[in-house]
Amino acid sequence: MPDVKSRPCFLTPVRINRDYPLFVFLPGMDGTGHLLRSQTQGLEKAFDVRCFAIPPNDSTNWEDLAEAVIHLIEAELVNTPSRAIYLCGESFGGCLAVKVALRSPELFDRIILINPATSFNQRPLLRWGSQLGRWVPDYFYEISAFALLPFLSALSRTSPNDRRALLEAMHSVPPKTVNWRLEMVTEFELDETQLRQLTQPVLVIAGAADRLLPSVLEAERLASLLPNAKKVVLPESGHTCLLEINVNLFEILKSQNFLDDSVPNTDVDSALMPMVE
């Protein structure tokens, strides 16, 4: 998969499925888009998958990132304007998904939030750490990435290759960008009145073993605010649950009856499909 160097863009699977519903994935704080790889094969059998990727030195604010996502989606719809759109955000991308959905709610048929970082401010130590981070020497980030792994991932449920991919994604983001994105989630605020106006189906997925964020409590809170939402709790999963061997996002969507009639009914196998820009 190529590096994203100049501007936010969509990464796509090798095979394009323009007759299928569009599935837009907004990644975590690394912004690389690389970490969806273990889920792509299942998703691309029923969706036309796009993964939003942010350059490593990008310091765009929430509003401009949301605008970039919307412009990219609109470009995808030029030749297929009537197909359904599924918007999915994980962690940092969960915050961005909320921003995008509130900005253009008419675009989306379904919304999926996975361990969204909308709960970041409920952890005072994380807020304190994000402010301390701007004073930490750059070399410390190499060490801190290893220290953070047990908080980000349920290591016993993640393959060595995916643990290595997670570390590489973390190391790909320079400290200045890490601090900027931490500041973004620290300052992120939800407008509960606006949330109640999102009437499309929303699925909030939470890892019960998330050691980074109180994701189960946040899933309950969001499900109570959004008028057509439900939550699903993965009892043994951590924060980066999509990297776990036994987690299959497409099968979760099927089991929760979250797919509309435009999604092909298909089985899922375990092969991986690489993504390219």
LUMBA-626157 format. One record per residue (C-alpha): residue number from 1; x, y, z. Coordinates in nm, 2 decimals, m for minus. Last residue first. Layout:
! residues N
> NUM|X|Y|Z $
...
This chain:
! residues 277
> 277|m0.45|0.44|m0.33 $
> 276|m0.41|0.07|m0.27 $
> 275|m0.56|m0.18|m0.03 $
> 274|m0.46|m0.54|0.01 $
> 273|m0.73|m0.82|0.02 $
> 272|m0.70|m1.07|0.30 $
> 271|m0.83|m1.42|0.30 $
> 270|m1.06|m1.53|0.59 $
> 269|m1.38|m1.62|0.40 $
> 268|m1.71|m1.45|0.42 $
> 267|m2.05|m1.58|0.29 $
> 266|m2.28|m1.36|0.09 $
> 265|m2.61|m1.19|0.10 $
> 264|m2.56|m0.89|m0.13 $
> 263|m2.62|m0.55|0.04 $
> 262|m2.90|m0.35|m0.12 $
> 261|m3.17|m0.49|0.11 $
> 260|m3.02|m0.32|0.42 $
> 259|m2.76|m0.46|0.65 $
> 258|m2.78|m0.41|1.02 $
> 257|m2.94|m0.74|1.11 $
> 256|m2.71|m0.76|1.42 $
> 255|m2.56|m1.09|1.30 $
> 254|m2.50|m0.95|0.95 $
> 253|m2.32|m0.64|1.08 $
> 252|m2.11|m0.86|1.31 $
> 251|m2.03|m1.09|1.02 $
> 250|m1.91|m0.80|0.82 $
> 249|m1.69|m0.68|1.10 $
> 248|m1.52|m1.01|1.16 $
> 247|m1.35|m1.04|1.49 $
> 246|m1.18|m1.37|1.58 $
> 245|m0.83|m1.28|1.47 $
> 244|m0.83|m0.93|1.63 $
> 243|m0.72|m0.63|1.42 $
> 242|m1.07|m0.49|1.41 $
> 241|m1.07|m0.49|1.79 $
> 240|m0.82|m0.20|1.82 $
> 239|m0.95|m0.10|2.16 $
> 238|m0.97|m0.45|2.32 $
> 237|m1.20|m0.74|2.26 $
> 236|m1.31|m1.01|2.51 $
> 235|m1.68|m0.93|2.55 $
> 234|m1.75|m0.77|2.21 $
> 233|m2.04|m0.55|2.31 $
> 232|m2.31|m0.45|2.05 $
> 231|m2.50|m0.13|2.08 $
> 230|m2.82|m0.01|1.92 $
> 229|m2.92|0.32|1.76 $
> 228|m3.23|0.47|1.60 $
> 227|m3.29|0.78|1.82 $
> 226|m2.93|0.85|1.90 $
> 225|m2.89|0.97|2.26 $
> 224|m2.94|0.65|2.45 $
> 223|m2.73|0.45|2.21 $
> 222|m2.46|0.71|2.25 $
> 221|m2.45|0.67|2.62 $
> 220|m2.46|0.29|2.62 $
> 219|m2.17|0.28|2.36 $
> 218|m1.98|0.53|2.58 $
> 217|m2.02|0.30|2.88 $
> 216|m1.89|0.01|2.68 $
> 215|m1.60|0.21|2.53 $
> 214|m1.45|0.34|2.86 $
> 213|m1.13|0.42|2.67 $
> 212|m0.77|0.28|2.67 $
> 211|m0.81|m0.06|2.84 $
> 210|m1.08|m0.18|2.60 $
> 209|m1.17|m0.53|2.73 $
> 208|m1.54|m0.48|2.68 $
> 207|m1.48|m0.38|2.32 $
> 206|m1.76|m0.16|2.20 $
> 205|m1.96|m0.15|1.87 $
> 204|m2.21|0.12|1.82 $
> 203|m2.46|0.05|1.54 $
> 202|m2.65|0.35|1.40 $
> 201|m2.97|0.33|1.19 $
> 200|m3.07|0.66|1.03 $
> 199|m3.24|0.92|1.25 $
> 198|m2.95|1.16|1.32 $
> 197|m3.15|1.45|1.48 $
> 196|m3.08|1.33|1.83 $
> 195|m2.72|1.38|1.77 $
> 194|m2.78|1.75|1.70 $
> 193|m2.94|1.80|2.04 $
> 192|m2.66|1.61|2.20 $
> 191|m2.39|1.84|2.06 $
> 190|m2.08|1.63|2.12 $
> 189|m1.75|1.80|2.20 $
> 188|m1.40|1.72|2.08 $
> 187|m1.14|1.93|2.26 $
> 186|m0.94|1.64|2.39 $
> 185|m0.99|1.45|2.06 $
> 184|m0.84|1.74|1.87 $
> 183|m0.56|1.79|2.12 $
> 182|m0.46|1.43|2.08 $
> 181|m0.46|1.48|1.70 $
> 180|m0.22|1.77|1.73 $
> 179|0.00|1.59|1.98 $
> 178|0.03|1.29|1.75 $
> 177|0.09|1.52|1.45 $
> 176|0.39|1.68|1.63 $
> 175|0.51|1.34|1.74 $
> 174|0.54|1.21|1.38 $
> 173|0.29|0.95|1.26 $
> 172|0.45|0.64|1.09 $
> 171|0.56|0.50|1.43 $
> 170|0.19|0.43|1.52 $
> 169|0.12|0.26|1.19 $
> 168|0.44|0.05|1.22 $
> 167|0.34|m0.06|1.57 $
> 166|m0.01|m0.16|1.45 $
> 165|0.14|m0.35|1.15 $
> 164|0.37|m0.54|1.39 $
> 163|0.08|m0.63|1.61 $
> 162|m0.11|m0.74|1.29 $
> 161|0.18|m0.96|1.18 $
> 160|0.22|m1.11|1.53 $
> 159|m0.15|m1.21|1.52 $
> 158|m0.39|m1.04|1.76 $
> 157|m0.61|m1.21|2.02 $
> 156|m0.34|m1.26|2.28 $
> 155|m0.24|m0.90|2.23 $
> 154|m0.58|m0.74|2.32 $
> 153|m0.47|m0.42|2.16 $
> 152|m0.45|m0.05|2.24 $
> 151|m0.37|m0.07|2.61 $
> 150|m0.13|m0.36|2.57 $
> 149|0.04|m0.17|2.28 $
> 148|0.09|0.16|2.47 $
> 147|0.43|0.07|2.62 $
> 146|0.56|m0.03|2.27 $
> 145|0.45|0.30|2.12 $
> 144|0.59|0.49|2.43 $
> 143|0.95|0.38|2.34 $
> 142|0.95|0.52|1.99 $
> 141|0.76|0.82|2.12 $
> 140|1.04|0.90|2.37 $
> 139|1.27|0.99|2.08 $
> 138|1.06|1.30|2.01 $
> 137|1.13|1.45|2.35 $
> 136|0.81|1.50|2.56 $
> 135|0.69|1.86|2.62 $
> 134|0.39|1.84|2.38 $
> 133|0.29|1.50|2.53 $
> 132|0.21|1.66|2.87 $
> 131|m0.11|1.80|2.74 $
> 130|m0.22|1.47|2.59 $
> 129|m0.12|1.29|2.92 $
> 128|m0.34|1.51|3.13 $
> 127|m0.64|1.45|2.90 $
> 126|m0.56|1.08|2.90 $
> 125|m0.54|1.08|3.28 $
> 124|m0.87|1.25|3.31 $
> 123|m1.05|0.97|3.12 $
> 122|m1.40|1.08|3.04 $
> 121|m1.26|1.34|2.80 $
> 120|m1.18|1.06|2.55 $
> 119|m1.53|0.93|2.53 $
> 118|m1.60|1.05|2.18 $
> 117|m1.29|0.84|2.10 $
> 116|m1.53|0.59|1.93 $
> 115|m1.48|0.22|2.02 $
> 114|m1.63|0.13|1.68 $
> 113|m1.90|0.36|1.54 $
> 112|m2.11|0.23|1.25 $
> 111|m2.35|0.46|1.06 $
> 110|m2.62|0.35|0.80 $
> 109|m2.80|0.51|0.51 $
> 108|m2.57|0.82|0.48 $
> 107|m2.58|1.12|0.25 $
> 106|m2.88|1.30|0.41 $
> 105|m2.68|1.35|0.73 $
> 104|m2.44|1.59|0.57 $
> 103|m2.26|1.79|0.84 $
> 102|m2.39|1.58|1.13 $
> 101|m2.28|1.26|0.96 $
> 100|m1.93|1.40|0.89 $
> 99|m1.88|1.52|1.25 $
> 98|m2.00|1.19|1.39 $
> 97|m1.77|1.00|1.16 $
> 96|m1.48|1.22|1.26 $
> 95|m1.53|1.13|1.63 $
> 94|m1.55|0.76|1.53 $
> 93|m1.24|0.81|1.32 $
> 92|m1.04|0.89|1.63 $
> 91|m1.16|0.55|1.76 $
> 90|m1.31|0.37|1.46 $
> 89|m1.55|0.53|1.21 $
> 88|m1.79|0.36|0.97 $
> 87|m2.02|0.53|0.72 $
> 86|m2.24|0.31|0.51 $
> 85|m2.37|0.46|0.18 $
> 84|m2.65|0.33|m0.03 $
> 83|m2.65|0.36|m0.40 $
> 82|m2.84|0.63|m0.58 $
> 81|m2.57|0.86|m0.72 $
> 80|m2.37|0.60|m0.91 $
> 79|m2.17|0.79|m1.17 $
> 78|m2.10|1.10|m0.96 $
> 77|m2.13|0.91|m0.64 $
> 76|m1.76|0.85|m0.58 $
> 75|m1.69|1.23|m0.62 $
> 74|m1.96|1.30|m0.36 $
> 73|m1.78|1.06|m0.12 $
> 72|m1.45|1.24|m0.16 $
> 71|m1.61|1.58|m0.11 $
> 70|m1.78|1.46|0.21 $
> 69|m1.45|1.32|0.35 $
> 68|m1.27|1.64|0.28 $
> 67|m1.54|1.85|0.45 $
> 66|m1.52|1.63|0.76 $
> 65|m1.14|1.68|0.76 $
> 64|m1.20|2.06|0.73 $
> 63|m1.44|2.07|1.02 $
> 62|m1.23|1.85|1.24 $
> 61|m0.91|2.05|1.20 $
> 60|m0.63|1.97|0.95 $
> 59|m0.28|1.91|1.09 $
> 58|m0.15|1.67|0.83 $
> 57|0.21|1.55|0.88 $
> 56|0.13|1.18|0.85 $
> 55|m0.11|1.23|0.55 $
> 54|m0.47|1.13|0.63 $
> 53|m0.63|0.82|0.48 $
> 52|m1.00|0.75|0.44 $
> 51|m1.07|0.39|0.35 $
> 50|m1.31|0.31|0.07 $
> 49|m1.49|m0.02|0.02 $
> 48|m1.75|m0.10|m0.25 $
> 47|m1.95|m0.34|m0.04 $
> 46|m2.07|m0.70|m0.02 $
> 45|m1.77|m0.91|m0.10 $
> 44|m1.55|m0.61|m0.02 $
> 43|m1.64|m0.63|0.35 $
> 42|m1.51|m0.98|0.42 $
> 41|m1.19|m0.93|0.23 $
> 40|m1.13|m0.59|0.38 $
> 39|m1.14|m0.68|0.75 $
> 38|m0.78|m0.78|0.81 $
> 37|m0.66|m0.48|0.60 $
> 36|m0.84|m0.21|0.79 $
> 35|m0.51|m0.13|0.96 $
> 34|m0.35|0.04|0.66 $
> 33|m0.59|0.34|0.65 $
> 32|m0.29|0.56|0.76 $
> 31|m0.48|0.79|0.99 $
> 30|m0.27|0.69|1.29 $
> 29|m0.54|0.83|1.51 $
> 28|m0.80|0.57|1.42 $
> 27|m0.95|0.51|1.07 $
> 26|m1.26|0.65|0.89 $
> 25|m1.41|0.37|0.68 $
> 24|m1.65|0.44|0.39 $
> 23|m1.86|0.15|0.26 $
> 22|m2.04|0.23|m0.07 $
> 21|m2.32|m0.01|m0.15 $
> 20|m2.25|m0.24|m0.44 $
> 19|m2.26|m0.18|m0.82 $
> 18|m1.94|0.01|m0.80 $
> 17|m1.75|m0.30|m0.68 $
> 16|m1.38|m0.21|m0.73 $
> 15|m1.12|m0.49|m0.69 $
> 14|m0.77|m0.39|m0.58 $
> 13|m0.93|m0.25|m0.26 $
> 12|m0.95|0.13|m0.23 $
> 11|m0.76|0.40|m0.03 $
> 10|m0.95|0.73|m0.02 $
> 9|m0.76|1.06|0.01 $
> 8|m0.64|1.32|0.25 $
> 7|m0.36|1.53|0.10 $
> 6|0.01|1.52|0.01 $
> 5|0.19|1.22|0.14 $
> 4|m0.02|0.91|0.16 $
> 3|0.21|0.61|0.15 $
> 2|0.15|0.34|m0.09 $
> 1|0.00|0.00|0.00 $
